[in-house]
Amino acid sequence: MAQGCLLYYITDRSAFPGDESSRRRRLLEKIAEAARAGVDYIQLREKDLSSRELESLAREAVRVLRESAPPKTALLINSRTDVALAVQAEGVHLRSDDISPQEVRQIWSQCGADTPVRQLPPRGPLIAVSCHSPAEIAQAAANRATFAVFAPVFGKKDAPEVRPTGLVMLERACQTNIPVLALGAVTLANARSCLQAGAAGIAAIRLFQENDIAEVVQHLRRTPVAGQ
């Protein structure tokens, strides 16, 4: 993974125009673009898909990422440890009310022992956890999550009634001993303030999906992270 600002692209194929086939193709193109640009993590978040459809899309995403040279971007599957294991993804992203990171590690270890031919990450799964308060961040750290995604810092497009946490709360959340990525209406204009508040990186859907990812990555990687 790249040093400095960590970057986390969260997918949403429903935002692309056209039929399902077109949206799926466009999403895979964006995943390839993110890999070429050096995004650290991609969360496959397509919550409306059936298990079979999600697994099929995840397999294609894994193929796309492994064709990048050299492969650097890690794929995390939203809330589905079984799918992550089936497609040999690098990890999972958990909701705040999901199973614990410890349970994921236990499942991962058991399945890895039963299927030694799988090319699973040698140090275990990467586990991101959605958090909405400093207390949830502390719990994620205690449960051995890899990093936390704190939201909504500036707002939430599909839930405007949800009150933003703001930068003061983000700064408090970042005082826990775990990397915290800022999510929620983050733009190139306000990303710097998140990093100055202590965030280890930026997570976003629209920021990556609606822009030239290489330009976004270049801009964010030039932005200093607090403490570095």
N, C-alpha and C positions, 0 to 999 in steps of 0.2 A: 504494500500500500504506500501511497505517496505520503511524504512528510508534510506537515503544516495542516491547512484546512482540509478536513475530511468532507467528501461530497457523496450525497445519498439521493439517487434518483428513484422516486416512487412512481410506478407506472399507473396509467389510467387510459386504456385503449378506447373507452367510451367517449373520450373527448375528441377523437379523430372522426372526420366525416366518412360517410359511405356505409356499405354493408359490413357484416361481421368479418368477411374475408379481407376486405380492404383495411379495416381497422386493425386486424391482427397483423397483416403485412406491414402496415405503417408502424406499429408498435415494435416489431422486430427490427425494423430499420433504425428506430430511435435507440433501441438497446445496443445495436452495433455502433451507432454514432457515439453513444455514451462511452462504450468500451474504447473506441479509438481516441476519444478525448481524455481518457484517464480518470473517469469517475470511479471512486473507490467501491461503492456498493450500489446495487440495484435491488429494490424490493418489488417483486412481482405481486401486485396488490389486487388482482382482478377477482374481487369477492363474489361477483355474480355468476361465475362459471361453476359448472358441476365439477366434481372431483376428476372425472375423466378428461373434461375439456381443459381444466387447469393443468393437469399432468402433461397433456399433449403440448400445450403452449410452453410450459416450463422446459420440456425437453428441447423444443426448438430454441428457446432462449439460451439454454446451456450450450447447445451446438454453436450458436452465434458467438457467444462469449469465448468459447474455446478456439474458435477460428481466428480470433484477434491475436496479433503477434507483438509481444508475448502476452498471454492472457493475464490480466491484472485485476479485472473487475470481478468482485464476488457477487453471486446471486443469492438473495434471501427470499424465501417463499413466505407470503403472508399467512401466519397462523396455522400452517399445515406442515407439521413435522414429517408426516407420512409421505407427502408429495416431495418434500425436500430430499428425503432419503431415497425415494424411488428414482429421482432424476439426477442424483448425485450433485445437488446444489451445495453451496458452502454453508448454508444455515437457514435460520427462520427469523421472521419478525413477529413478535407477540403483542397482542392487545394488552391493555392494562388489566383486563379481567380474564386473561387467558391462563393456560397452565404456566407453571413457573419455569424459569430457565433451568433450574436443577432437574425438573422432570424431563425437560427436553434433552439434557445431557445424559440422563439415565437411559432414555429411549434410544438415543443416538449410539450410546456405547453398546447396548444390547444388540441392536440391529447390525452394528458394525462387526461385532464378534460373530454373529450368525452368518454374515455374508462377507467374508474376507476379501473377495474379489473386487468389491466396490472401492472406488478411488475416493474415499471420504477424506475430509481435511485431517491431517495427521494430529493436530492439536484439538480436535473436537469441533463442534459446530460454532459458527458465529451466531450470536443471539442478540438481536436488537429488541428493545421493549419500549412501547409507547407509554409515556408518562405525562401527567398533567399537574403535578405538584412536586415540590422538593421531597416530600415524604415518599412518594412513589419512586422517585429517583433513588433515594436511599435504599428502598426495598429491592429495587432492581440490582443495585450494587451488591447488597447482601446475598442475593440469590445468584450471583455470579453471571450476570448478563455481560455481554461484551461491551455494549454501549447503550445509551438511552436516547430516545427521540422525544424532545420536550415540545409540547404544543397546547394550544395555538398561540404563538408569541404575538403576532400582529392581527390574527383573525383567521376565520375559516370560511372559504368561499361557499360551500354547500350548507353551512349552518351559521348564517350571519347573526343569529340570536345568541350564539356562544360568545361569552366575554373573553377577549384576549387576555393572556397571562401578563403580557408586558415584559419589558426588559429588566425591571427590578426583580421580578419573580424568576426570570431566567438566570440572572446573576446568582440568586440564592441557590437555585437548582444546580448550578455549575460548581458549587463549592463541595459537592459530594465527590468521593474518589472513584469516578467513572467518567469516561468521555460522554459529553452531552451534545447532541446535535439539535439545532434550532429548526422548528417547522411551524408553518402557519403564515401565509401571505408574505413570505420572505422574498425580497427583490434584490437586484443588484444595488439599489439605492440604500436599502436598510440592512443589508447583510453585514456590513462592517460593524454596525452597532451590536449585532448579536455576538460577533467574535470578540469585540472589546468587552462584552459582558462576561466572557469566559467560555462561550461555546467552542467546542472542538471542531465544529463543522456545520454544514448547512444541509438540511433535508428539504426536498421540494418535489412537487409534481409539475406545476406550470412553469416554474423557472427553467427547468430543463426541457420539458416537453414542447413548449411553445417558442423556444429560441434556438439559436445555433449553439449547440452544447459546447463546442470547442471554445467559442468566445466567452461563454459563461464560466467555464472552467478556468480559462486564462485570467479572467477578471478576479475570480474568487481566490485563486491561488496566489495572486499578488497582494491580497489583503492579509495583513499580519494577524496572527492569532495571539490572544492575550497570553503572556508568559513565555513567548518564543522570540 
